[in-house]
């Protein structure tokens, strides 16, 4: 056996058996190292500041700094992560095995808690990171919600920006009219300190508004499939946009601004976690599997007692609900919305995320949202050419993996959190 | 009272009479056959009974309950299972998922339980999984449980479809050409399977078939359908020797 292939098999035998918790602890150590030594190291390497997104944003802007950034990333992130993951694999496995015997929510809380801690420490160092992280998490929610319709149910729906706009406007109206001084609605009706506690209500309201919108699209498009639904839903998106542009109550074309900054990191993180959990729960139940049956053959699903009409309606409204919630977060993160931000470009972004990541897969949605968001940040210096490169990449994915990177895979939470079996060393 | 009763059912597609005054009575535990040349309207009869099309005239009753006006999934949930001529399996789903989804009408939990994962949901899902595996075992496809149906051999796909149809707990099962595209050997196996279903589940069966041997083996009562009308009915022997049936299948002798 040659040296190199020996190294690879060796690495596989170590890192193949690291459970998720091991990686998370490694990441925790990495971000801790960064928050203590990040600035010093960046200074020593003649970097202007800590690289924001692993140097992704620097590659095209200041290529001369790239080698130093790579060194920084290797030293600050890769070294601690791989060292901790590799060295603690045995203990981490024992810990994961012990947790597996306890109820699932317990290990879920521990994993999600550590992940949140990592994210919190990491975003603490720069506001840019914070905003990108929040927007990425909102994108994950959007991608998942459109995957329910376009992936699991197999319809091509284009009305997601419309649902998002409904959610954004509904929840903004809720928080501006009730809790915040504002030029559109004047004095708030309730004391402002109650606001952050009532924010979930506002999000639910946004979700409900989007669901209602979904019902309006679904009723006339029940009998159509495929292209026709795509056209109807596209029309719906434009209708929502024009209605909002002409509705002076919510600011018309000038938009709506000054939302209170309630979309904090914990709020968005909790929103995303709940979204992933609930959607994953749904699509793995027999009720959710009925969606796949409707997609693959509706007549057969109907003959097997599946109430196809109700199933389609539920899924459509459910997907729209989460788009509405994501819209609510989006409005409270950017603190300014106007109708034209929910147009065809946003649709293109959402569709790129879902088709890049993979249809019919929760993990695929997360990967898709994450990678398109990162890519779009990295390519930002290219300005307009960004919109040539991303579609090109998408075309390549469609050629080589027509259903996306990680399509048709079930996400088993228990297995993800559990210990990894030690593979035999060769 | 008959299990399934069809009274003078007639159906038009536009101006074309696809089924004319078709009647049928099946009692619990009987196996009936429906034969006829291509385009005779056999599958249309099935589609009319299962609610995919609504008959222009006539009535369909399951245990005395009128089925006309109900949606196909409601009719299926009342105990009317069927298979399809070209199977209509769900190509992105595994064998186990096929049988699980057919339990849809037996789900007791609501949407909220499905989303949040309540205790009842897990109890229900556990029952459905157990029952599904049991059915797969009966049809001898349990070892394929986690495979996509598209990867299965043809005969196994047919058995998966039968398992799926049995998961809805039918009182009567409609089989639409269960041996289409099969070799003689596979057909003989299929006879065994249908017999097994009939005995094990005490289910009545109505089957469409081209192959007379299959019908002769299984049915006590056969109807021959030509151009949407029943031209002969009786025991398989009577049907086989009926001159009208022979004419429909082979053509009459005095060709001009």
Interface residues (C-beta under 8 A of the other chain):
Chain A: X278 X281 X282 X285 X286 X287 X288 X289 X290 X292 X293 X295 X296 X297 X299 X300 X301 X302 X303 X304 X305 X306 X307 X308 X309 X314 X360 X408
Chain B: X50 X52 X71 X72 X73 X76 X77 X81 X82 X84 X88 X89 X90 X91 X92 X93 X97 X100 X101 X102 X103 X104 X105 X107 X109 X111 X114 X115 X116 X117 X121 X124 X125 X128 X164 X165 X167 X168
